[in-house]
Amino acid sequence: MEFSLDQNLSRKLIGQIEDIFPERIPSLPLIHHDCEECFELQNAFAGKSWKEISSELLKENFSKLSLFSEEAFHAFIPAYLIHSIKSLDGDDFVSEFTAYAFLPDELVDEDEGHRNWWVLKLSFFTDEQFNSILGYLDLVEATDEYFDRDLMKRGRQGLLKLREESKDQS
Ligand SMILES: [Zn+2]
């Protein structure tokens, strides 16, 4: 099976993300947890909108999406998505971890706190924004040959379920 990045599709998706995610500076605190790692993350991203986040900063923080508050996650995700789409056919950790950030694990069924965190996180997304996330996951699936297909399928089902819950609550 050949995997290659559809340049037109990825350009279109980037344009869409730029249009539908407003440039916004999330309120403090950007994190839920008080530890050195989280404070460092907050210091690096504080006062910035997603358009002001450099590729360097994203690469340094490729695995930190789960440490952000729900609001900060939503505010910064466009930067991660766009960087991820641009580097999908390279070996860049931002791509891999950004896709994983939208694939819930089994913990959502076992831990209510974890589940609530997901539901709240997804409630920040408009339908249009959420659809761009699904488009992004499609692109990852079509492009990244290293991605575990089963995990992706299960993750997507979990994501759609949590999205429905987030809409029931709002
Ligand atoms: Zn922490």
Backbone and ligand atoms as CSV (ligand in chain L), in Angstrom:
chain,resi,resn,atom,element,x,y,z
A,1,MET,N,N,0.838,-1.202,0.000
A,1,MET,CA,C,0.000,0.000,0.000
A,1,MET,C,C,0.873,1.253,0.000
A,2,GLU,N,N,0.520,2.185,-0.863
A,2,GLU,CA,C,1.294,3.422,-0.967
A,2,GLU,C,C,0.636,4.520,-0.142
A,3,PHE,N,N,1.437,5.183,0.657
A,3,PHE,CA,C,0.910,6.316,1.396
A,3,PHE,C,C,1.589,7.579,0.881
A,4,SER,N,N,0.786,8.524,0.447
A,4,SER,CA,C,1.419,9.798,0.119
A,4,SER,C,C,0.464,10.927,0.457
A,5,LEU,N,N,1.036,12.058,0.744
A,5,LEU,CA,C,0.250,13.188,1.186
A,5,LEU,C,C,-0.426,13.852,-0.017
A,6,ASP,N,N,-1.732,13.981,0.060
A,6,ASP,CA,C,-2.481,14.683,-0.966
A,6,ASP,C,C,-2.309,16.190,-0.735
A,7,GLN,N,N,-1.468,16.803,-1.572
A,7,GLN,CA,C,-1.114,18.215,-1.342
A,7,GLN,C,C,-2.324,19.147,-1.424
A,8,ASN,N,N,-3.215,18.866,-2.370
A,8,ASN,CA,C,-4.391,19.739,-2.497
A,8,ASN,C,C,-5.278,19.656,-1.270
A,9,LEU,N,N,-5.468,18.428,-0.821
A,9,LEU,CA,C,-6.315,18.197,0.341
A,9,LEU,C,C,-5.708,18.862,1.580
A,10,SER,N,N,-4.406,18.728,1.739
A,10,SER,CA,C,-3.786,19.292,2.934
A,10,SER,C,C,-3.797,20.821,2.879
A,11,ARG,N,N,-3.578,21.378,1.691
A,11,ARG,CA,C,-3.643,22.845,1.578
A,11,ARG,C,C,-5.038,23.360,1.889
A,12,LYS,N,N,-6.035,22.645,1.395
A,12,LYS,CA,C,-7.425,23.036,1.614
A,12,LYS,C,C,-7.762,22.996,3.110
A,13,LEU,N,N,-7.311,21.931,3.758
A,13,LEU,CA,C,-7.597,21.772,5.185
A,13,LEU,C,C,-6.908,22.868,6.007
A,14,ILE,N,N,-5.683,23.202,5.648
A,14,ILE,CA,C,-4.976,24.279,6.355
A,14,ILE,C,C,-5.738,25.596,6.204
A,15,GLY,N,N,-6.189,25.883,4.978
A,15,GLY,CA,C,-6.954,27.112,4.739
A,15,GLY,C,C,-8.221,27.149,5.567
A,16,GLN,N,N,-8.868,26.009,5.654
A,16,GLN,CA,C,-10.100,25.890,6.436
A,16,GLN,C,C,-9.833,26.169,7.915
A,17,ILE,N,N,-8.789,25.535,8.427
A,17,ILE,CA,C,-8.453,25.705,9.849
A,17,ILE,C,C,-8.127,27.171,10.143
A,18,GLU,N,N,-7.394,27.807,9.238
A,18,GLU,CA,C,-7.061,29.223,9.434
A,18,GLU,C,C,-8.313,30.091,9.476
A,19,ASP,N,N,-9.321,29.704,8.689
A,19,ASP,CA,C,-10.554,30.496,8.622
A,19,ASP,C,C,-11.474,30.290,9.821
A,20,ILE,N,N,-11.559,29.071,10.311
A,20,ILE,CA,C,-12.615,28.779,11.286
A,20,ILE,C,C,-12.150,28.805,12.744
A,21,PHE,N,N,-10.848,28.902,12.969
A,21,PHE,CA,C,-10.376,29.056,14.348
A,21,PHE,C,C,-9.929,30.494,14.564
A,22,PRO,N,N,-10.705,31.262,15.333
A,22,PRO,CA,C,-10.323,32.653,15.543
A,22,PRO,C,C,-9.010,32.764,16.320
A,23,GLU,N,N,-8.320,33.851,16.086
A,23,GLU,CA,C,-7.076,34.110,16.810
A,23,GLU,C,C,-7.470,34.668,18.181
A,24,ARG,N,N,-7.083,33.952,19.229
A,24,ARG,CA,C,-7.584,34.293,20.548
A,24,ARG,C,C,-6.503,33.950,21.583
A,25,ILE,N,N,-6.358,34.797,22.576
A,25,ILE,CA,C,-5.388,34.499,23.642
A,25,ILE,C,C,-6.150,33.893,24.823
A,26,PRO,N,N,-5.893,32.647,25.153
A,26,PRO,CA,C,-6.661,31.994,26.228
A,26,PRO,C,C,-6.316,32.573,27.596
A,27,SER,N,N,-7.299,32.534,28.507
A,27,SER,CA,C,-7.072,33.110,29.824
A,27,SER,C,C,-6.225,32.178,30.694
A,28,LEU,N,N,-5.558,32.770,31.642
A,28,LEU,CA,C,-4.706,32.019,32.581
A,28,LEU,C,C,-5.575,31.420,33.686
A,29,PRO,N,N,-5.224,30.326,34.302
A,29,PRO,CA,C,-4.049,29.517,33.969
A,29,PRO,C,C,-4.275,28.661,32.711
A,30,LEU,N,N,-3.198,28.428,31.990
A,30,LEU,CA,C,-3.274,27.594,30.779
A,30,LEU,C,C,-3.174,26.115,31.121
A,31,ILE,N,N,-2.951,25.840,32.384
A,31,ILE,CA,C,-2.690,24.471,32.833
A,31,ILE,C,C,-3.588,24.156,34.037
A,32,HIS,N,N,-3.757,22.889,34.342
A,32,HIS,CA,C,-4.552,22.497,35.518
A,32,HIS,C,C,-3.672,22.133,36.701
A,33,HIS,N,N,-2.447,21.771,36.375
A,33,HIS,CA,C,-1.597,21.111,37.359
A,33,HIS,C,C,-0.484,22.050,37.780
A,34,ASP,N,N,-0.071,21.980,39.048
A,34,ASP,CA,C,1.034,22.815,39.521
A,34,ASP,C,C,2.297,21.979,39.639
A,35,CYS,N,N,3.084,21.970,38.590
A,35,CYS,CA,C,4.397,21.330,38.700
A,35,CYS,C,C,5.332,22.081,37.762
A,36,GLU,N,N,6.598,21.791,37.854
A,36,GLU,CA,C,7.561,22.560,37.071
A,36,GLU,C,C,7.300,22.454,35.576
A,37,GLU,N,N,7.009,21.230,35.126
A,37,GLU,CA,C,6.767,21.009,33.695
A,37,GLU,C,C,5.583,21.844,33.203
A,38,CYS,N,N,4.510,21.840,33.999
A,38,CYS,CA,C,3.319,22.581,33.593
A,38,CYS,C,C,3.563,24.094,33.626
A,39,PHE,N,N,4.280,24.564,34.641
A,39,PHE,CA,C,4.571,26.004,34.702
A,39,PHE,C,C,5.454,26.442,33.545
A,40,GLU,N,N,6.386,25.609,33.182
A,40,GLU,CA,C,7.251,25.923,32.031
A,40,GLU,C,C,6.428,26.032,30.764
A,41,LEU,N,N,5.496,25.096,30.611
A,41,LEU,CA,C,4.616,25.109,29.447
A,41,LEU,C,C,3.801,26.404,29.430
A,42,GLN,N,N,3.243,26.746,30.589
A,42,GLN,CA,C,2.425,27.958,30.672
A,42,GLN,C,C,3.254,29.197,30.329
A,43,ASN,N,N,4.464,29.276,30.876
A,43,ASN,CA,C,5.307,30.437,30.594
A,43,ASN,C,C,5.614,30.575,29.113
A,44,ALA,N,N,5.794,29.440,28.457
A,44,ALA,CA,C,6.164,29.476,27.039
A,44,ALA,C,C,4.998,29.909,26.143
A,45,PHE,N,N,3.773,29.616,26.567
A,45,PHE,CA,C,2.610,29.885,25.716
A,45,PHE,C,C,1.771,31.082,26.182
A,46,ALA,N,N,2.031,31.592,27.367
A,46,ALA,CA,C,1.187,32.653,27.933
A,46,ALA,C,C,1.214,33.902,27.056
A,47,GLY,N,N,0.046,34.510,26.896
A,47,GLY,CA,C,-0.055,35.762,26.155
A,47,GLY,C,C,0.014,35.593,24.642
A,48,LYS,N,N,-0.001,34.367,24.183
A,48,LYS,CA,C,0.101,34.143,22.734
A,48,LYS,C,C,-1.217,33.610,22.170
A,49,SER,N,N,-1.463,33.984,20.917
A,49,SER,CA,C,-2.537,33.326,20.170
A,49,SER,C,C,-1.893,32.236,19.329
A,50,TRP,N,N,-2.702,31.381,18.722
A,50,TRP,CA,C,-2.110,30.272,17.967
A,50,TRP,C,C,-1.239,30.738,16.815
A,51,LYS,N,N,-1.524,31.925,16.289
A,51,LYS,CA,C,-0.734,32.406,15.156
A,51,LYS,C,C,0.663,32.863,15.575
A,52,GLU,N,N,0.838,33.066,16.865
A,52,GLU,CA,C,2.136,33.554,17.358
A,52,GLU,C,C,3.037,32.429,17.868
A,53,ILE,N,N,2.611,31.214,17.657
A,53,ILE,CA,C,3.396,30.094,18.172
A,53,ILE,C,C,4.313,29.551,17.074
A,54,SER,N,N,5.596,29.570,17.351
A,54,SER,CA,C,6.580,29.168,16.333
A,54,SER,C,C,6.664,27.648,16.216
A,55,SER,N,N,7.176,27.197,15.091
A,55,SER,CA,C,7.408,25.766,14.891
A,55,SER,C,C,8.351,25.214,15.955
A,56,GLU,N,N,9.341,26.030,16.312
A,56,GLU,CA,C,10.293,25.606,17.341
A,56,GLU,C,C,9.582,25.283,18.645
A,57,LEU,N,N,8.710,26.200,19.046
A,57,LEU,CA,C,7.975,26.021,20.303
A,57,LEU,C,C,7.095,24.768,20.246
A,58,LEU,N,N,6.485,24.547,19.088
A,58,LEU,CA,C,5.644,23.354,18.935
A,58,LEU,C,C,6.487,22.091,19.044
A,59,LYS,N,N,7.642,22.115,18.393
A,59,LYS,CA,C,8.495,20.923,18.419
A,59,LYS,C,C,9.000,20.645,19.825
A,60,GLU,N,N,9.299,21.723,20.561
A,60,GLU,CA,C,9.762,21.536,21.944
A,60,GLU,C,C,8.651,20.989,22.839
A,61,ASN,N,N,7.412,21.235,22.430
A,61,ASN,CA,C,6.271,20.854,23.277
A,61,ASN,C,C,5.320,19.905,22.556
A,62,PHE,N,N,5.874,19.021,21.745
A,62,PHE,CA,C,5.043,18.150,20.909
A,62,PHE,C,C,4.123,17.239,21.726
A,63,SER,N,N,4.554,16.924,22.955
A,63,SER,CA,C,3.792,15.943,23.733
A,63,SER,C,C,2.978,16.576,24.858
A,64,LYS,N,N,2.832,17.913,24.838
A,64,LYS,CA,C,2.269,18.588,26.009
A,64,LYS,C,C,0.783,18.948,25.879
A,65,LEU,N,N,0.159,18.570,24.778
A,65,LEU,CA,C,-1.232,18.999,24.578
A,65,LEU,C,C,-2.156,18.598,25.724
A,66,SER,N,N,-1.894,17.435,26.309
A,66,SER,CA,C,-2.796,16.945,27.353
A,66,SER,C,C,-2.614,17.707,28.673
A,67,LEU,N,N,-1.595,18.545,28.751
A,67,LEU,CA,C,-1.397,19.309,29.991
A,67,LEU,C,C,-2.152,20.633,29.980
A,68,PHE,N,N,-2.593,21.067,28.797
A,68,PHE,CA,C,-3.290,22.346,28.702
A,68,PHE,C,C,-4.694,22.264,29.297
A,69,SER,N,N,-5.169,23.404,29.783
A,69,SER,CA,C,-6.579,23.506,30.169
A,69,SER,C,C,-7.424,23.303,28.914
A,70,GLU,N,N,-8.704,23.024,29.094
A,70,GLU,CA,C,-9.589,22.790,27.953
A,70,GLU,C,C,-9.601,24.011,27.027
A,71,GLU,N,N,-9.649,25.193,27.645
A,71,GLU,CA,C,-9.694,26.421,26.849
A,71,GLU,C,C,-8.385,26.634,26.082
A,72,ALA,N,N,-7.275,26.394,26.759
A,72,ALA,CA,C,-5.968,26.582,26.111
A,72,ALA,C,C,-5.761,25.545,25.007
A,73,PHE,N,N,-6.213,24.333,25.257
A,73,PHE,CA,C,-6.132,23.282,24.230
A,73,PHE,C,C,-6.828,23.748,22.959
A,74,HIS,N,N,-8.043,24.249,23.124
A,74,HIS,CA,C,-8.820,24.697,21.975
A,74,HIS,C,C,-8.161,25.900,21.286
A,75,ALA,N,N,-7.594,26.785,22.090
A,75,ALA,CA,C,-6.991,28.002,21.526
A,75,ALA,C,C,-5.714,27.695,20.742
A,76,PHE,N,N,-4.951,26.711,21.184
A,76,PHE,CA,C,-3.653,26.437,20.553
A,76,PHE,C,C,-3.695,25.327,19.507
A,77,ILE,N,N,-4.768,24.564,19.487
A,77,ILE,CA,C,-4.794,23.395,18.613
A,77,ILE,C,C,-4.577,23.737,17.128
A,78,PRO,N,N,-5.075,24.907,16.628
A,78,PRO,CA,C,-4.815,25.184,15.205
A,78,PRO,C,C,-3.325,25.192,14.870
A,79,ALA,N,N,-2.503,25.727,15.757
A,79,ALA,CA,C,-1.056,25.766,15.494
A,79,ALA,C,C,-0.505,24.345,15.386
A,80,TYR,N,N,-0.934,23.481,16.290
A,80,TYR,CA,C,-0.482,22.083,16.251
A,80,TYR,C,C,-0.973,21.384,14.994
A,81,LEU,N,N,-2.238,21.627,14.644
A,81,LEU,CA,C,-2.810,20.965,13.465
A,81,LEU,C,C,-2.077,21.377,12.190
A,82,ILE,N,N,-1.879,22.664,12.031
A,82,ILE,CA,C,-1.274,23.162,10.795
A,82,ILE,C,C,0.169,22.672,10.674
A,83,HIS,N,N,0.895,22.759,11.766
A,83,HIS,CA,C,2.270,22.244,11.747
A,83,HIS,C,C,2.263,20.749,11.419
A,84,SER,N,N,1.338,20.055,12.032
A,84,SER,CA,C,1.236,18.617,11.836
A,84,SER,C,C,0.936,18.269,10.378
A,85,ILE,N,N,-0.006,18.984,9.772
A,85,ILE,CA,C,-0.368,18.711,8.375
A,85,ILE,C,C,0.819,18.988,7.459
A,86,LYS,N,N,1.532,20.084,7.754
A,86,LYS,CA,C,2.680,20.441,6.904
A,86,LYS,C,C,3.809,19.426,6.999
A,87,SER,N,N,3.868,18.724,8.117
A,87,SER,CA,C,5.007,17.816,8.280
A,87,SER,C,C,4.580,16.346,8.353
A,88,LEU,N,N,3.373,16.082,7.829
A,88,LEU,CA,C,2.846,14.708,7.910
A,88,LEU,C,C,3.711,13.674,7.215
A,89,ASP,N,N,4.330,14.061,6.112
A,89,ASP,CA,C,5.123,13.056,5.417
A,89,ASP,C,C,6.595,13.050,5.838
A,90,GLY,N,N,6.899,13.822,6.860
A,90,GLY,CA,C,8.239,13.749,7.419
A,90,GLY,C,C,8.172,13.015,8.743
A,91,ASP,N,N,9.288,12.841,9.395
A,91,ASP,CA,C,9.186,12.234,10.724
A,91,ASP,C,C,9.270,13.331,11.779
A,92,ASP,N,N,8.107,13.785,12.163
A,92,ASP,CA,C,8.008,14.892,13.089
A,92,ASP,C,C,7.070,14.457,14.212
A,93,PHE,N,N,7.533,14.572,15.429
A,93,PHE,CA,C,6.739,14.109,16.563
A,93,PHE,C,C,5.445,14.900,16.745
A,94,VAL,N,N,5.441,16.160,16.283
A,94,VAL,CA,C,4.224,16.968,16.446
A,94,VAL,C,C,3.052,16.272,15.756
A,95,SER,N,N,3.300,15.745,14.562
A,95,SER,CA,C,2.230,15.071,13.824
A,95,SER,C,C,1.664,13.909,14.609
A,96,GLU,N,N,2.552,13.052,15.032
A,96,GLU,CA,C,2.102,11.850,15.711
A,96,GLU,C,C,1.309,12.184,16.977
A,97,PHE,N,N,1.854,13.070,17.788
A,97,PHE,CA,C,1.216,13.354,19.071
A,97,PHE,C,C,-0.045,14.185,18.930
A,98,THR,N,N,-0.130,15.006,17.892
A,98,THR,CA,C,-1.342,15.800,17.706
A,98,THR,C,C,-2.504,14.890,17.332
A,99,ALA,N,N,-2.252,13.911,16.496
A,99,ALA,CA,C,-3.315,12.955,16.154
A,99,ALA,C,C,-3.737,12.171,17.401
A,100,TYR,N,N,-2.765,11.737,18.177
A,100,TYR,CA,C,-3.094,10.992,19.401
A,100,TYR,C,C,-3.935,11.832,20.371
A,101,ALA,N,N,-3.736,13.134,20.330
A,101,ALA,CA,C,-4.476,14.007,21.248
A,101,ALA,C,C,-5.978,13.992,20.970
A,102,PHE,N,N,-6.374,13.433,19.821
A,102,PHE,CA,C,-7.800,13.333,19.505
A,102,PHE,C,C,-8.325,11.908,19.535
A,103,LEU,N,N,-7.506,11.010,20.015
A,103,LEU,CA,C,-7.925,9.612,20.087
A,103,LEU,C,C,-7.981,9.181,21.542
A,104,PRO,N,N,-9.173,9.193,22.135
A,104,PRO,CA,C,-9.276,8.832,23.548
A,104,PRO,C,C,-8.913,7.373,23.804
A,105,ASP,N,N,-8.345,7.110,24.947
A,105,ASP,CA,C,-7.980,5.734,25.307
A,105,ASP,C,C,-9.064,5.119,26.207
A,106,GLU,N,N,-8.833,3.894,26.673
A,106,GLU,CA,C,-9.863,3.176,27.456
A,106,GLU,C,C,-10.174,3.878,28.778
A,107,LEU,N,N,-9.246,4.723,29.206
A,107,LEU,CA,C,-9.427,5.396,30.490
A,107,LEU,C,C,-10.738,6.201,30.540
A,108,VAL,N,N,-11.238,6.628,29.367
A,108,VAL,CA,C,-12.479,7.412,29.376
A,108,VAL,C,C,-13.665,6.589,29.880
A,109,ASP,N,N,-13.586,5.259,29.740
A,109,ASP,CA,C,-14.670,4.414,30.233
A,109,ASP,C,C,-14.501,4.064,31.701
A,110,GLU,N,N,-13.278,4.213,32.183
A,110,GLU,CA,C,-12.992,3.766,33.547
A,110,GLU,C,C,-12.939,4.918,34.548
A,111,ASP,N,N,-12.588,6.070,34.072
A,111,ASP,CA,C,-12.326,7.179,34.976
A,111,ASP,C,C,-13.222,8.370,34.616
A,112,GLU,N,N,-14.124,8.696,35.528
A,112,GLU,CA,C,-15.100,9.733,35.227
A,112,GLU,C,C,-14.446,11.098,35.054
A,113,GLY,N,N,-13.426,11.351,35.869
A,113,GLY,CA,C,-12.727,12.631,35.764
A,113,GLY,C,C,-12.094,12.797,34.387
A,114,HIS,N,N,-11.495,11.717,33.915
A,114,HIS,CA,C,-10.849,11.744,32.608
A,114,HIS,C,C,-11.887,11.948,31.505
A,115,ARG,N,N,-13.001,11.270,31.674
A,115,ARG,CA,C,-14.080,11.389,30.696
A,115,ARG,C,C,-14.628,12.829,30.648
A,116,ASN,N,N,-14.840,13.398,31.830
A,116,ASN,CA,C,-15.353,14.769,31.894
A,116,ASN,C,C,-14.390,15.767,31.250
A,117,TRP,N,N,-13.103,15.500,31.430
A,117,TRP,CA,C,-12.082,16.362,30.836
A,117,TRP,C,C,-12.188,16.338,29.313
A,118,TRP,N,N,-12.400,15.162,28.759
A,118,TRP,CA,C,-12.583,15.027,27.314
A,118,TRP,C,C,-13.833,15.747,26.839
A,119,VAL,N,N,-14.938,15.505,27.566
A,119,VAL,CA,C,-16.219,16.092,27.149
A,119,VAL,C,C,-16.142,17.617,27.183
A,120,LEU,N,N,-15.543,18.131,28.257
A,120,LEU,CA,C,-15.411,19.587,28.372
A,120,LEU,C,C,-14.512,20.127,27.255
A,121,LYS,N,N,-13.429,19.434,27.009
A,121,LYS,CA,C,-12.489,19.843,25.970
A,121,LYS,C,C,-13.203,19.937,24.615
A,122,LEU,N,N,-14.006,18.935,24.296
A,122,LEU,CA,C,-14.670,18.906,22.988
A,122,LEU,C,C,-15.802,19.920,22.909
A,123,SER,N,N,-16.327,20.326,24.060
A,123,SER,CA,C,-17.450,21.262,24.040
A,123,SER,C,C,-17.015,22.647,23.542
A,124,PHE,N,N,-15.725,22.915,23.519
A,124,PHE,CA,C,-15.243,24.206,23.022
A,124,PHE,C,C,-15.296,24.301,21.494
A,125,PHE,N,N,-15.435,23.149,20.828
A,125,PHE,CA,C,-15.365,23.143,19.369
A,125,PHE,C,C,-16.740,23.361,18.739
A,126,THR,N,N,-16.799,24.217,17.724
A,126,THR,CA,C,-18.020,24.322,16.918
A,126,THR,C,C,-18.084,23.086,16.021
A,127,ASP,N,N,-19.254,22.864,15.405
A,127,ASP,CA,C,-19.383,21.722,14.487
A,127,ASP,C,C,-18.367,21.815,13.355
A,128,GLU,N,N,-18.219,23.017,12.845
A,128,GLU,CA,C,-17.281,23.241,11.745
A,128,GLU,C,C,-15.846,22.899,12.172
A,129,GLN,N,N,-15.490,23.341,13.358
A,129,GLN,CA,C,-14.138,23.060,13.862
A,129,GLN,C,C,-13.942,21.568,14.112
A,130,PHE,N,N,-14.983,20.951,14.669
A,130,PHE,CA,C,-14.868,19.515,14.938
A,130,PHE,C,C,-14.734,18.736,13.621
A,131,ASN,N,N,-15.467,19.166,12.604
A,131,ASN,CA,C,-15.353,18.495,11.306
A,131,ASN,C,C,-13.951,18.629,10.719
A,132,SER,N,N,-13.306,19.750,10.985
A,132,SER,CA,C,-11.938,19.906,10.477
A,132,SER,C,C,-10.993,18.946,11.202
A,133,ILE,N,N,-11.309,18.617,12.444
A,133,ILE,CA,C,-10.520,17.626,13.185
A,133,ILE,C,C,-10.690,16.244,12.531
A,134,LEU,N,N,-11.937,15.926,12.177
A,134,LEU,CA,C,-12.172,14.638,11.505
A,134,LEU,C,C,-11.450,14.593,10.156
A,135,GLY,N,N,-11.454,15.715,9.447
A,135,GLY,CA,C,-10.727,15.804,8.182
A,135,GLY,C,C,-9.238,15.602,8.392
A,136,TYR,N,N,-8.750,16.161,9.467
A,136,TYR,CA,C,-7.335,15.999,9.814
A,136,TYR,C,C,-7.014,14.528,10.105
A,137,LEU,N,N,-7.873,13.871,10.865
A,137,LEU,CA,C,-7.632,12.458,11.184
A,137,LEU,C,C,-7.684,11.597,9.915
A,138,ASP,N,N,-8.590,11.945,8.990
A,138,ASP,CA,C,-8.633,11.238,7.695
A,138,ASP,C,C,-7.297,11.358,6.982
A,139,LEU,N,N,-6.783,12.577,6.991
A,139,LEU,CA,C,-5.518,12.836,6.303
A,139,LEU,C,C,-4.375,12.049,6.945
A,140,VAL,N,N,-4.356,12.027,8.266
A,140,VAL,CA,C,-3.323,11.263,8.967
A,140,VAL,C,C,-3.426,9.789,8.585
A,141,GLU,N,N,-4.653,9.309,8.590
A,141,GLU,CA,C,-4.866,7.891,8.296
A,141,GLU,C,C,-4.408,7.545,6.874
A,142,ALA,N,N,-4.637,8.467,5.957
A,142,ALA,CA,C,-4.278,8.207,4.563
A,142,ALA,C,C,-2.788,8.394,4.311
A,143,THR,N,N,-2.110,9.066,5.215
A,143,THR,CA,C,-0.732,9.475,4.951
A,143,THR,C,C,0.304,8.731,5.774
A,144,ASP,N,N,-0.028,8.566,7.053
A,144,ASP,CA,C,0.998,8.074,7.967
A,144,ASP,C,C,0.963,6.551,8.051
A,145,GLU,N,N,1.905,5.925,7.419
A,145,GLU,CA,C,1.890,4.467,7.366
A,145,GLU,C,C,2.244,3.831,8.700
A,146,TYR,N,N,2.781,4.629,9.621
A,146,TYR,CA,C,3.188,4.064,10.900
A,146,TYR,C,C,2.059,4.059,11.919
A,147,PHE,N,N,0.988,4.751,11.564
A,147,PHE,CA,C,-0.104,4.847,12.520
A,147,PHE,C,C,-0.861,3.530,12.631
A,148,ASP,N,N,-1.134,3.134,13.829
A,148,ASP,CA,C,-1.852,1.888,14.093
A,148,ASP,C,C,-3.324,2.048,13.667
A,149,ARG,N,N,-3.725,1.315,12.648
A,149,ARG,CA,C,-5.072,1.476,12.078
A,149,ARG,C,C,-6.188,1.124,13.077
A,150,ASP,N,N,-5.977,0.064,13.850
A,150,ASP,CA,C,-6.994,-0.349,14.820
A,150,ASP,C,C,-7.187,0.698,15.899
A,151,LEU,N,N,-6.042,1.177,16.364
A,151,LEU,CA,C,-6.081,2.217,17.394
A,151,LEU,C,C,-6.821,3.450,16.880
A,152,MET,N,N,-6.566,3.761,15.632
A,152,MET,CA,C,-7.174,4.930,15.016
A,152,MET,C,C,-8.687,4.751,14.909
A,153,LYS,N,N,-9.112,3.560,14.521
A,153,LYS,CA,C,-10.528,3.271,14.352
A,153,LYS,C,C,-11.249,3.334,15.697
A,154,ARG,N,N,-10.662,2.669,16.684
A,154,ARG,CA,C,-11.259,2.681,18.020
A,154,ARG,C,C,-11.289,4.099,18.592
A,155,GLY,N,N,-10.169,4.805,18.384
A,155,GLY,CA,C,-10.058,6.171,18.901
A,155,GLY,C,C,-11.108,7.079,18.293
A,156,ARG,N,N,-11.320,6.922,16.984
A,156,ARG,CA,C,-12.295,7.774,16.316
A,156,ARG,C,C,-13.718,7.495,16.822
A,157,GLN,N,N,-14.035,6.225,17.025
A,157,GLN,CA,C,-15.359,5.890,17.571
A,157,GLN,C,C,-15.541,6.526,18.947
A,158,GLY,N,N,-14.488,6.432,19.765
A,158,GLY,CA,C,-14.535,7.035,21.093
A,158,GLY,C,C,-14.702,8.541,21.015
A,159,LEU,N,N,-13.986,9.131,20.076
A,159,LEU,CA,C,-14.045,10.585,19.905
A,159,LEU,C,C,-15.455,11.031,19.533
A,160,LEU,N,N,-16.089,10.316,18.593
A,160,LEU,CA,C,-17.432,10.689,18.142
A,160,LEU,C,C,-18.452,10.560,19.278
A,161,LYS,N,N,-18.278,9.537,20.100
A,161,LYS,CA,C,-19.174,9.337,21.229
A,161,LYS,C,C,-19.047,10.490,22.234
A,162,LEU,N,N,-17.800,10.852,22.528
A,162,LEU,CA,C,-17.564,11.935,23.477
A,162,LEU,C,C,-18.067,13.268,22.932
A,163,ARG,N,N,-17.946,13.440,21.630
A,163,ARG,CA,C,-18.449,14.662,20.998
A,163,ARG,C,C,-19.968,14.766,21.185
A,164,GLU,N,N,-20.669,13.660,20.987
A,164,GLU,CA,C,-22.125,13.656,21.199
A,164,GLU,C,C,-22.446,14.048,22.644
A,165,GLU,N,N,-21.701,13.481,23.567
A,165,GLU,CA,C,-21.921,13.824,24.986
A,165,GLU,C,C,-21.691,15.303,25.237
A,166,SER,N,N,-20.669,15.830,24.594
A,166,SER,CA,C,-20.343,17.245,24.823
A,166,SER,C,C,-21.458,18.143,24.297
A,167,LYS,N,N,-22.158,17.678,23.263
A,167,LYS,CA,C,-23.240,18.481,22.703
A,167,LYS,C,C,-24.513,18.351,23.549
A,168,ASP,N,N,-24.704,17.179,24.132
A,168,ASP,CA,C,-25.858,16.977,25.022
A,168,ASP,C,C,-25.780,17.908,26.224
A,169,GLN,N,N,-24.560,18.193,26.633
A,169,GLN,CA,C,-24.390,18.991,27.850
A,169,GLN,C,C,-24.497,20.486,27.611
A,170,SER,N,N,-24.279,20.900,26.376
A,170,SER,CA,C,-24.252,22.356,26.136
A,170,SER,C,C,-25.618,22.900,25.754
L,1,ZN,ZN,ZN,2.175,19.113,35.849
